[in-house]
Amino acid sequence: MNKDAIKVVKRNKKDGAKKLKAVVNVPEVESDNQLKIVNVINNWISERRENSRIEKVFSDNKILGWKIMSKNF
């Protein structure tokens, strides 16, 4: 069985591109995103709670209506 030789080519550190550091205020951007996410979730939770209350009132009214109708018959 013949095995082909693999040639590994390494670049010199001098030939590589220089890395530039970008000046970005990461914590401020992350905190803004975090606040937006928290606000969206809080709004969703409040809407869900309000919808649950409305659904409960609606179903209680329906049940009460059926009870009154069944007593009349």
C-alpha positions as CSV (number, residue, x, y, z in Angstrom):
1,M,0.0,0.0,0.0
2,N,1.4,3.4,-1.0
3,K,0.8,6.4,1.2
4,D,1.0,9.8,-0.3
5,A,3.1,12.4,1.5
6,I,1.2,15.4,2.9
7,K,3.1,18.6,2.8
8,V,2.2,21.1,5.6
9,V,2.8,24.7,4.8
10,K,3.0,27.1,7.7
11,R,2.9,30.9,7.3
12,N,5.4,33.1,8.9
13,K,4.1,35.4,11.5
14,K,5.5,38.3,9.6
15,D,3.6,37.5,6.5
16,G,0.2,37.3,8.3
17,A,-2.3,40.2,8.3
18,K,-2.2,42.4,11.4
19,K,-5.2,42.3,13.6
20,L,-6.8,45.6,14.5
21,K,-8.7,46.1,17.6
22,A,-12.1,47.6,17.1
23,V,-13.2,50.1,19.7
24,V,-16.8,49.1,20.6
25,N,-18.5,49.6,23.9
26,V,-19.7,46.0,24.2
27,P,-21.3,46.2,27.7
28,E,-23.5,49.1,26.7
29,V,-24.7,47.4,23.5
30,E,-25.3,44.1,25.4
31,S,-27.2,45.9,28.2
32,D,-29.4,47.7,25.7
33,N,-30.2,44.4,24.0
34,Q,-30.8,42.8,27.4
35,L,-33.2,45.6,28.4
36,K,-35.1,45.3,25.2
37,I,-35.5,41.5,25.6
38,V,-36.6,42.0,29.2
39,N,-39.2,44.6,28.2
40,V,-40.6,42.3,25.4
41,I,-40.9,39.4,27.8
42,N,-42.6,41.5,30.5
43,N,-45.1,42.8,28.0
44,W,-45.8,39.3,26.8
45,I,-46.3,38.1,30.4
46,S,-48.7,41.0,31.2
47,E,-50.7,40.4,28.0
48,R,-51.0,36.7,28.8
49,R,-52.2,37.4,32.3
50,E,-54.7,39.9,31.0
51,N,-56.0,37.4,28.4
52,S,-56.3,34.7,31.1
53,R,-58.4,37.1,33.2
54,I,-60.7,37.9,30.3
55,E,-61.0,34.2,29.4
56,K,-61.9,33.4,33.0
57,V,-64.6,36.1,33.2
58,F,-66.0,35.0,29.8
59,S,-66.2,31.3,30.8
60,D,-67.6,32.2,34.3
61,N,-70.4,34.2,32.6
62,K,-71.1,31.3,30.2
63,I,-71.3,28.8,33.0
64,L,-73.6,31.2,35.0
65,G,-75.8,31.6,31.9
66,W,-76.1,27.8,31.5
67,K,-77.0,27.4,35.2
68,I,-79.7,30.0,35.0
69,M,-81.1,28.5,31.8
70,S,-81.1,25.0,33.3
71,K,-83.1,26.2,36.4
72,N,-85.7,27.7,34.1
73,F,-86.3,24.4,32.4
